Structures are given as structure tokens and as C-alpha cells.
Amino acid sequence: MNVGALLTKAARSFGERLAISHGADRWTYAAFNARVNRLAGGFTALGAARHDTIALLMYNCPQMLEAMFAAFKAGCGVVPINFRLHPDEFAYIIDHSEAKIVVASAEFGDQLKSIASRISGVSHIVIANGDCNAGCLEYESLLSSHIDQFDDATVAPDDLAWLFYTSGTTGRPKGAMLTHRNLLAMSMSFYADMCPDFGPDDVTLHVAPLSHGSGLYALPNVGKAAANIFLESRSFEPSTVLKAIEKYRVTNMFAAPTIVQRMVDSAQVNRYDLSSLKALIYGGAPMLVDNLTRAMEEFGDCLVQLYGQGETPMTITYLPHQDHVLGGSDAQTKRLGSVGIPRTNVEVAVVDKDDRELVAGQMGEIVTRSDVVMKGYWRDAESSGDALKNGWLHTGDVGYRDEDGYLFLVERSKDLIISGGENIYPREVEEVLIQHPGVREVAVIGVPDAEWGEAVKAVVAPNGDAKVTETELIEFCRDRIASYKKPKSVEFINELPKNNYGKILKRDLRTQFALK
């Protein structure tokens, strides 16, 4: 089935339900579907056909969700781009993805014009929410020139639906090919695990980028005719989000741990009624146990953790509501540091370097297989073969399972620190440092060391005006973990660098502090 049919069917059965709320704009599912159909007709009229790709360079807004579903309905693959990237990165992704059409927020018009010679394969640029440059098309004009009816394109299950470009932690980003089969399986897994009683009365708030988690989870939300709330502000302010949860009676939202932490730290967190929340879904980066505990104290039993990758979107394991227990047994408390159990219809294993499955407690690479795993990397057969060896997606993450099947994610393999022949997993050190009252955020990295090969360095964002010293933090670790794991040095900065999805950019920290 074409994943765009999720909207077609929702509009047929729940046409008068609220689909979109954005400031003064409110669209029912019937109106939302009609606009998407007109846009799909517009894409087709511009020459887009099955197997073509359409790039989206947009801030979070209803038009981005419309463009996604219009591309699906037209049988095209959508290429959502992180709007915080550099124009050089825009150019690479648009060119590499072979996009025929680019739909962009007006603010990116000049940047697209500056890279025009590098995206010569693009036949049309459509500008939304603002004035067009010469040579571009205006979004609403494209809609108004087509009719409300559109027959969803017939697609094969393995046709490209979403081309997800990785964050590019090493070299150029790779495009993970997510098919209609992948996205439908992801949506079914959402219903099974994250929100089992989800339906038309639910309300989702889009705070995270639609180019990533919030956009992916928009699919099951639309499939059940839930309301989609978009904030008018483009910058994240905890008080604005908390106010919106109360105002719209939000039942579910996806957020990176950084966003959850900022909401918890907000002086406004107790001013608003948040009781409507049924699922505050967090993932995309590690949530340290101390931060998770504080979130549980503030938000109650609505938290659900997911672990996934762009190559298997949002769907490897999850830590369900019932495993978020405060003051529980030792086993329950330990589970708060895990990424949970395998998702419905998903296989997960931990293997050694020869792909032999390891027993509980043994550390190895996490691999997975399911209908959610990508088809491969776009125009990159070699990387596809490396990632999809022996029928399993090799995540590059290091972890272990306990006797009860809970998966503990220790670190990305590239973040492992080897000092004097000892393996040191940064998260273990980070879990200790975050317990210090003077530490708000922390990242632990390895830096070159003439004697030991690598040395452990902690990069710390202090908590408010706290006066904490390097010696104090090193001694704090000495009392809690093996001496060889403690930081050899500590750097203090105001904010840790993060990408658009809230992940701390350890690559940037290694570059910044490697020679210090």
C-alpha cells in the first residue's frame, strides 16, 4: 500500500476531525487531504513521476507535512533536509538524491539561488510561506491550479518513500532508502508498542524536526486521524511547549532527551496542567539515568523510550511505560539505564566481530532485522553491503543484553576510548558525572595521549552559576568508578554542541579539544 493512503483513508472516515492547527489556521482531515491532493497533482504536472525524488527544505509547518504526503501519493520519494545544515550540505543532498523538485520555506530562497549551479538536476523550486525569487513557483498558486481529487499512485512495497540522510558523523552523509513497506511497518509498530490505545481523539505536538523523528511519527498520527499541532515559534522555548500541552490537551509528542531535560529544568514546568500526556516519547540520543529520574518525577508515568536509527526508523527497542519505575527494585532501577526490549516483530541480537551471537552479559555489536530495516544506501552499494551483512543491519552500536532480554546501549563503536589497552565506554563515565550537582550536561571523549594512546576528557556545561572545578570532578569519579576510567582532564563550556535532533556532537568536541 502507498503510505500516502494513510491520509486518504483517515480523511474518508474522519473528514470532520481536526487534522492541523497552526496559529489561526485549523484544517479538518477533509481539507488537509484536499490540499495534499492538489499539491500531488501539482507535482505530477511539474513532471514528477513514480521513483523520482522531491526534496523538502523547510521549517516545521503544515506545508511540510502536506508536501510529504503529496510526494507519497504521487509515488515519489521524499527527501527531508535538516534546515540547520550549511548551504554546501544542502547542495550535496539535493544533488546526490537526484531531486527533481525542491519545496522550501521562503527563508531558504536566497541560499538555494546561491547553489543553483550545483543542483542543476532540479527542474522546479517551490517556495512556501513567503515571497518567491525569480524562477521559483509559489506554493499556494501551485495548489490553486489543481483539483481536490487525486488517485494515489500504485507503488511496489519496496519503492522508495523517504530518503533519510544520516547526520554525517564520518565523511559525507549517506541516504538511507526507506520504502513504503518500511514506513508502514514502522507505523504498525508505533500502534503496537508506543501508543497501543491511539485514536482520533489523540493530539500530537510537533516540537522535534519534521525532517526526522516528528515527521516519521506524523505518519501513524495521520493514519489514526489524530490532531497535529504546530507551534508558531521556530525556536524551542520550554514555556511555549508546556503552555501548548495544556492549551491543546496534547496526548503524545516525540522529543530528544535534550528537549525533555530543558522542559524539566524550566521554572515553568509546574505552572501548567500536563495531565493529558499519555506518551512523552524520547529517543535519538542517550538519556542519562539521573536526567530520566527527574523527568519521571515531573511528568509521571507517560514516558516511553525508543531506540532506533535512520536506517531502521525509530524502531529497534523500546522501554515501555511500565518499566519507568521510581523507587523500584534494584532490577527495575537498573533497567532505567537500558534501551528496553525488542519492538514488536523486530529481531535484535548482540554479535562478535565474526557475527556470532553472544550470550547475555557479553559486549558486542547490536544488529537487527525486520520489515522496518532500510532497503540500503542510495547510490552506495559498498556501504549497503557493509551495513546489511548476512541479512542483518549492523548498527555500529556497542551493547549487551541482560538475562531478561533488556538491551543496554554502551556506546557507538567509534566513540569507544582505548587507553593503555583498556576499553572505556564514555556513557559509563557520563552517568557518574551527571550526578554531580554542579553538572548540567556532560560529554566524555577520547583525546590523543603520547603515553596511553588515548586519554579520557570530560567536557562539562556547569549547572547555572555553580562553581565546580576540574579536580573536584575527577575526584568525584575516583570515588565511584575504576581509577583508569576517570577523566584525565575536564573542560568547561556554556553549551555542548548539538545537531538538529538534539544529539551531542562528540565529533566537534574531539576536533575542538584534541590538542588541548
C-alpha positions in Angstrom: 0.0 0.0 0.0 1.1 3.5 -0.7 1.9 5.1 2.7 0.1 8.2 1.4 -3.1 6.2 1.7 -2.9 6.6 5.5 -4.2 10.2 4.9 -6.6 9.1 2.2 -8.3 6.7 4.5 -8.3 8.9 7.5 -10.0 11.7 5.5 -12.6 9.3 4.2 -13.6 8.1 7.7 -12.8 11.1 9.9 -13.1 14.0 7.5 -14.5 16.5 10.0 -11.9 15.8 12.7 -9.2 18.4 13.3 -6.0 17.5 11.3 -3.9 20.6 11.6 -3.6 23.5 14.0 -1.1 26.2 13.4 -1.8 29.6 14.9 -5.1 30.8 13.4 -5.1 28.1 10.8 -7.2 25.0 11.5 -7.8 22.3 8.9 -10.0 19.3 9.0 -8.9 16.0 7.6 -11.1 16.6 4.6 -9.5 19.9 3.9 -6.0 18.6 4.7 -6.4 15.7 2.2 -7.9 18.0 -0.5 -4.8 20.3 -0.2 -2.5 17.4 -0.4 -4.3 16.0 -3.4 -4.0 19.4 -5.2 -0.3 19.5 -4.4 0.2 15.9 -5.6 -1.5 17.0 -8.8 0.8 19.9 -9.0 3.9 17.8 -8.6 2.7 15.5 -11.3 2.0 18.4 -13.6 5.6 19.6 -13.0 6.9 16.3 -14.3 7.4 14.3 -11.1 6.7 10.6 -11.6 7.0 7.4 -9.7 10.6 6.8 -8.5 11.5 10.5 -8.7 12.6 12.3 -5.6 11.3 15.6 -4.1 13.5 17.4 -1.6 12.0 19.4 1.3 14.0 22.2 2.9 11.5 23.7 5.4 10.9 24.8 8.9 8.3 22.8 10.9 5.0 23.9 9.4 1.8 22.3 8.0 3.1 22.8 4.4 6.0 20.4 5.1 3.6 17.7 6.2 1.4 18.4 3.1 4.5 18.1 0.8 5.5 14.8 2.4 2.1 13.2 1.8 1.8 14.7 -1.6 5.1 13.2 -2.6 4.0 9.8 -1.2 0.6 10.0 -3.1 2.4 10.8 -6.3 4.7 7.8 -5.9 7.8 9.9 -5.3 10.4 9.6 -2.6 10.6 12.5 -0.2 14.0 13.9 0.9 13.5 15.9 4.1 16.6 18.0 4.8 17.8 19.3 8.1 17.3 23.1 7.8 20.3 23.8 10.1 22.8 22.4 7.7 25.2 24.6 5.7 24.2 25.5 2.1 27.1 23.3 0.9 25.4 20.4 2.6 22.0 21.4 1.1 23.7 21.3 -2.3 25.2 17.9 -1.7 22.0 16.3 -0.5 19.8 17.8 -3.2 22.3 16.8 -5.9 23.1 13.4 -4.6 19.4 12.5 -4.1 18.7 13.5 -7.7 15.8 15.6 -6.6 13.6 16.9 -9.5 11.7 19.4 -7.3 12.6 21.3 -4.2 10.0 22.6 -1.8 11.4 25.2 0.5 10.4 27.8 3.1 10.9 31.3 1.8 13.8 32.0 4.1 15.9 29.5 2.1 15.3 31.1 -1.3 18.5 33.1 -1.4 20.6 30.1 -0.3 19.1 27.9 -3.0 19.8 30.6 -5.5 23.4 30.7 -4.4 23.9 27.0 -5.0 21.8 26.8 -8.2 24.8 25.8 -10.4 25.4 22.8 -8.1 21.8 21.5 -8.2 21.3 21.6 -12.0 19.1 18.4 -11.9 16.3 20.4 -10.1 13.7 21.4 -12.6 11.4 23.4 -10.2 11.8 25.2 -6.8 8.5 25.7 -5.0 8.6 28.4 -2.3 6.1 28.3 0.7 5.2 30.9 3.3 6.7 33.9 1.7 7.8 35.7 -1.4 9.4 33.9 -4.4 12.6 34.6 -6.1 12.5 34.9 -9.9 12.3 31.5 -11.5 10.6 29.9 -8.5 7.0 28.8 -8.1 4.7 29.9 -5.3 3.3 27.1 -3.2 -0.3 28.3 -2.8 -0.5 29.2 -6.5 0.5 25.6 -7.3 -2.3 24.3 -5.1 -4.9 26.6 -6.5 -4.2 25.4 -10.1 -5.2 21.8 -9.4 -8.3 19.9 -8.2 -9.1 18.3 -4.9 -9.2 14.7 -6.3 -6.0 12.6 -6.9 -5.7 8.9 -7.3 -2.9 7.6 -5.1 -0.1 6.2 -7.2 0.2 2.4 -7.3 3.6 1.6 -5.8 5.5 -1.6 -5.0 6.2 -2.3 -1.3 9.9 -1.7 -1.9 9.6 1.5 -3.8 11.4 4.4 -2.1 9.2 6.6 0.1 11.6 8.5 2.3 15.3 9.1 1.7 16.8 9.7 5.1 20.2 11.3 5.1 22.3 10.5 8.1 23.9 13.2 10.2 27.3 12.6 8.5 29.4 11.8 11.6 32.1 10.5 9.3 32.5 11.9 5.8 29.6 12.7 3.6 26.1 11.8 4.8 24.5 8.6 3.4 20.9 8.4 2.2 19.1 5.5 3.9 16.4 4.3 1.5 13.1 3.8 3.5 10.4 2.1 1.5 6.6 2.1 1.7 6.9 -1.3 3.4 9.4 0.2 6.0 7.2 3.2 6.9 4.0 1.2 7.2 5.7 -1.4 9.4 7.1 1.4 11.5 3.6 2.9 11.9 2.2 -0.5 12.9 4.9 -0.9 15.5 4.0 2.6 16.8 0.5 1.4 17.4 1.6 -1.9 19.0 4.3 -0.5 21.3 4.4 3.3 21.8 0.7 4.1 21.9 -1.5 1.0 22.0 -4.8 2.8 22.5 -4.1 5.6 20.0 -7.0 7.0 18.0 -8.8 10.1 16.6 -9.2 11.7 20.0 -5.4 12.0 20.3 -3.4 15.1 19.8 0.3 15.2 18.9 2.6 18.2 19.3 5.4 18.6 16.7 8.3 20.1 18.6 11.1 17.9 17.1 12.0 18.4 13.4 9.7 17.0 10.8 12.8 16.1 8.8 13.5 13.4 11.5 11.5 11.9 14.4 8.5 14.1 14.5 8.0 13.7 10.7 8.3 9.9 10.9 5.8 9.8 13.8 3.4 12.0 11.9 2.6 9.0 9.7 1.0 6.9 12.4 -0.6 10.0 13.8 -2.2 10.8 10.5 -3.1 7.2 10.0 -5.4 7.3 13.1 -6.7 10.8 12.3 -5.1 12.4 15.3 -4.7 16.2 15.5 -1.3 17.6 14.6 -0.3 20.8 16.5 2.4 23.1 15.1 3.9 25.9 17.1 4.2 29.3 15.6 7.6 29.9 17.1 10.6 28.4 15.3 12.9 28.4 18.3 12.4 25.9 21.2 11.2 27.6 24.4 10.2 25.2 27.2 7.5 27.5 28.5 5.9 27.7 25.0 5.8 23.9 24.7 4.5 23.4 28.2 1.7 26.0 27.6 0.8 24.3 24.3 0.5 20.9 26.1 -2.1 22.4 28.4 -3.9 24.5 25.8 -4.4 21.7 23.2 -4.6 18.8 25.7 -1.7 17.1 24.0 -1.6 13.4 24.4 1.7 12.5 22.7 4.8 14.0 21.4 8.3 12.9 20.4 11.3 14.7 21.8 15.0 14.3 22.0 16.4 13.9 25.6 17.8 17.4 25.4 14.3 18.8 24.9 12.9 16.7 27.8 15.7 17.9 30.0 15.1 21.6 29.2 11.4 21.2 30.0 12.3 19.6 33.3 14.8 22.4 34.1 12.3 25.1 33.2 11.0 27.2 36.1 7.6 27.0 34.3 7.3 23.2 34.5 4.9 23.2 37.5 2.7 26.1 36.2 0.8 24.1 33.6 -1.5 21.2 33.6 0.3 18.4 31.8 -2.1 15.6 32.8 -3.3 15.0 29.2 0.1 13.5 28.2 -0.2 9.7 27.6 3.1 9.2 25.8 6.1 11.5 26.0 8.3 9.6 23.7 12.0 10.3 23.9 14.9 8.9 21.9 17.5 9.8 19.3 20.3 10.2 21.9 21.1 8.7 25.3 19.1 9.8 28.3 21.3 9.6 31.4 19.6 7.9 34.3 19.8 10.9 36.6 18.1 13.1 34.0 15.5 10.4 33.3 14.6 10.1 37.0 14.0 13.8 37.2 11.8 13.7 34.1 9.8 10.8 35.7 9.3 12.9 38.8 7.9 15.8 36.8 5.9 14.0 34.1 4.7 10.9 35.8 4.2 7.6 34.0 3.8 8.9 30.5 7.5 8.4 29.4 8.4 5.9 26.7 11.9 5.4 25.3 12.7 4.3 21.8 16.0 3.2 20.3 16.3 3.2 16.5 18.4 4.7 13.7 17.7 6.4 10.4 18.4 3.0 8.8 15.6 1.5 10.8 13.5 4.5 11.7 12.5 4.8 15.3 12.2 1.1 15.6 14.7 -1.3 17.3 13.8 -1.5 21.0 11.7 0.4 23.5 11.4 0.9 27.2 7.7 0.9 27.9 5.7 2.9 30.4 5.6 0.1 32.9 9.4 0.0 33.1 9.7 3.6 34.1 9.5 2.9 37.8 10.7 5.3 40.6 12.0 3.8 43.8 11.6 0.3 42.4 13.7 -2.9 42.9 17.3 -3.0 42.0 16.4 -4.7 38.7 13.8 -2.0 37.9 16.2 0.8 38.7 18.9 -0.8 36.5 16.5 -1.0 33.6 16.2 2.7 33.5 19.7 2.7 32.0 18.7 0.3 29.3 17.0 1.0 25.9 14.5 -1.7 26.7 13.3 -4.8 24.8 12.9 -5.5 21.1 9.9 -3.9 19.4 7.0 -6.0 18.1 8.1 -8.0 15.0 11.7 -6.8 15.4 14.6 -9.2 15.9 17.7 -7.9 17.9 20.9 -9.6 18.6 24.4 -8.8 20.0 27.2 -10.3 18.0 31.0 -10.5 17.9 33.3 -9.4 15.1 32.5 -12.7 13.2 28.7 -12.1 13.6 28.4 -14.9 16.1 25.6 -14.2 18.6 26.8 -13.5 22.2 25.2 -14.7 25.4 23.7 -12.4 28.0 26.2 -10.1 29.6 28.7 -10.2 26.7 29.5 -7.0 24.9 29.3 -6.8 21.2 27.7 -5.0 18.2 24.0 -4.6 18.1 22.3 -6.0 14.9 18.7 -6.1 13.9 16.3 -7.3 11.2 12.7 -6.6 10.5 10.4 -5.0 7.9 11.5 -1.6 9.2 15.2 -2.0 8.1 16.1 0.1 5.2 16.5 -1.2 1.6 20.1 0.1 1.5 22.0 3.3 1.0 21.2 5.4 -2.1 23.9 5.1 -4.8 26.3 3.4 -2.4 26.4 -0.4 -2.9 29.6 -0.8 -0.9 28.2 0.9 2.3 24.9 -1.0 1.8 26.8 -4.3 1.7 28.8 -3.4 4.9 25.7 -2.3 6.8 23.4 -5.2 5.7 25.7 -8.2 6.1 24.2 -11.6 6.4 20.6 -10.2 6.3 21.1 -8.1 9.5 21.5 -4.3 9.9 24.8 -3.7 11.7 24.1 -0.6 13.8 27.7 0.2 14.8 26.4 0.5 18.3 28.0 -1.5 21.2 25.9 -3.0 23.9 24.8 -6.2 25.8 21.6 -7.9 26.8 20.8 -8.9 30.4 19.3 -12.2 31.4 15.8 -10.7 31.0 16.4 -9.6 27.4 16.8 -5.8 28.2 19.3 -4.2 25.9 22.0 -1.9 27.3 23.5 0.5 24.8 27.0 1.3 25.9 28.4 3.4 23.1 28.8 4.0 19.4 31.8 1.9 18.3 33.6 5.0 17.0 33.2 6.7 20.5 34.9 3.8 22.4 38.0 5.1 24.2 41.0 2.7 24.3 43.5 3.9 26.9 46.5 1.8 27.8 44.8 -1.2 26.2 41.7 -0.8 28.4 38.3 -0.2 26.8 36.4 2.7 28.3 32.8 3.4 27.4 32.1 7.2 27.7 28.5 6.7 28.8 29.7 4.9 32.0 31.7 8.0 32.9 28.9 10.4 31.9 26.4 8.6 34.1 28.7 9.3 37.1 29.5 12.9 36.3 25.8 13.9 35.7 25.1 13.0 39.3 27.3 15.9 40.5 25.0 18.9 41.4 27.3 21.3 39.5 27.0 19.4 36.2 24.1 20.3 33.8 25.4 18.4 30.7 28.4 16.3 30.0 30.1 14.5 27.2 33.1 12.3 27.6 35.6 11.9 24.7 38.9 10.3 23.9 41.8 12.6 23.0 45.4 11.7 21.8 47.8 10.8 24.6 51.5 10.1 24.0 51.8 7.6 26.8 48.3 5.9 26.8 47.3 6.2 23.2 44.1 8.0 24.3 43.1 9.8 27.4 39.6 10.4 28.9 38.4 14.0 28.7 35.1 15.3 30.1 33.5 18.4 28.6 31.1 19.9 31.0 28.4 22.5 30.9 28.0 23.7 34.5 24.7 23.9 36.2 23.8 27.6 36.4 26.3 29.6 38.5 27.7 26.5 40.1 31.4 26.8 40.9 32.8 23.4 40.1 36.5 22.6 39.4 38.3 20.1 37.3 39.9 18.5 40.4 36.6 18.2 42.1 35.0 16.3 39.2 38.0 14.0 38.8 37.8 13.1 42.5 34.1 12.7 42.3 34.7 10.0 39.6 37.6 8.4 41.5 35.2 7.6 44.4 32.6 5.9 42.0 34.3 4.1 39.1 37.6 2.4 38.4 40.5 4.8 38.5 41.6 4.2 34.9 38.1 5.3 33.7 38.1 8.7 35.5 38.8 11.8 33.3 42.4 12.9 33.0 41.2 16.4 32.2 37.9 18.4 32.2 36.9 21.4 30.0 34.1 23.7 30.9 31.9 25.3 28.2 28.5 27.1 28.3 26.7 24.7 25.9 27.6 21.4 24.4 27.3 21.4 20.6 24.2 19.5 19.3 22.7 18.7 15.9 19.2 19.5 14.9 18.0 16.2 16.6 19.5 17.0 20.0 22.4 14.7 19.7 25.6 15.9 21.3 28.3 16.3 18.5 31.2 14.5 20.0 33.0 14.7 16.7 33.0 18.5 17.1 34.3 18.2 20.7 37.1 15.9 19.6 38.1 18.4 16.9 38.0 21.3 19.3 39.8 19.7 22.2 42.0 17.0 20.6 45.2 19.0 21.0 44.5 20.6 24.4 
